[in-house]
Amino acid sequence: MTTATGLTATRPWGASRLAPYPTTVRLPHAAVEVDPDTQLGVFRDCHGQVVEMGKHGTGTGTETNVTTSSDNQTGNDQGKDQENDQD
């Protein structure tokens, strides 16, 4: 298809990757509140009973900064490192 400006319209590459959402499942909770001691979400059903919603992983990461010597000499540069930990 050619537009009024003479440019050819093309379909975005990501449009070919689209798919319908998977079938959803109704979760058995009616309310969520934050536990003041643990600061975690507590899920409750329509009777006020706690519902276990499963576990999820946690992760931490550290990163060192790039440093350069004060006289701008490259011999003493320290590179940038990253370290990640995933449960």
N, C-alpha and C positions, 0 to 999 in steps of 0.2 A: 504494500500500500504506500503510495506517495502522498505526502502532505502538501499543503498550499505553498510551503517554503521550498519545495523540491527535495526535501529529505525523505528517506525511506524509513518508515516506522518498523521497528523490530521488536519482537517479544522479549521481555527481560529473561535472562538465562535462569533465574530462580523460579520462574513461573512453571517450568517443566518439572520442578521438584515438589510441587504442592500435592498434598494428598488430604483426603477427608480426616477429620479428627477421629481417633479410635472410639469405640463404644465406651461411654462413661459408666461408672459404678457409683451408686448412691452410698455415701459413707454413713455409718450408723451413729452420727452424733448430732446433737441439737444445739449445743452451746460450747463455746471455748472461753476459758478464762486463764489468767496468768497466775501461777502459784507464786506467792510473794517470797517464799524461802528459796526456791530453785530458779525462779524467773523463767520457767518453762510453761508451755501451753498445756492445759489440762482439758481434755475433751470429755463432755458429759452427754449422755443420752437423754431422751425425753423424760426419764424417771429420775434424773439427777445422778445416776450412777456413772462412775468413771469408765470410759471406753478406751481400750488400748489401741492406738493408731499405728503401731509398728515402729521400727527403729530406722534411723537414717545415719549415714556416715558423716563424720566431721573431718575437717582438714585444717592444718596450720601451715604457715609458710614464713620463711625468713629470707631476707635479701640484704646483701652488703652493697654499699655505695661505692662508686668509682671515686678514688682519691688521686690527686696529682700533687707532686711536690711543690713547695712554695716558689721555687725558682723556674717552674715550668719545664723541668727536665723530664723526659719521658722514661728514663731508666728506672725511676722509683714508682711508677704508676702501679696501682693495684686494681685488678679487674673487678668486674661485677659478678657475683655469684648468687645463685638461687638454690634454696632447698625446700622441698615440699614433703608433707607427711599426710597421708590419707588413710582413714580408718575404713 
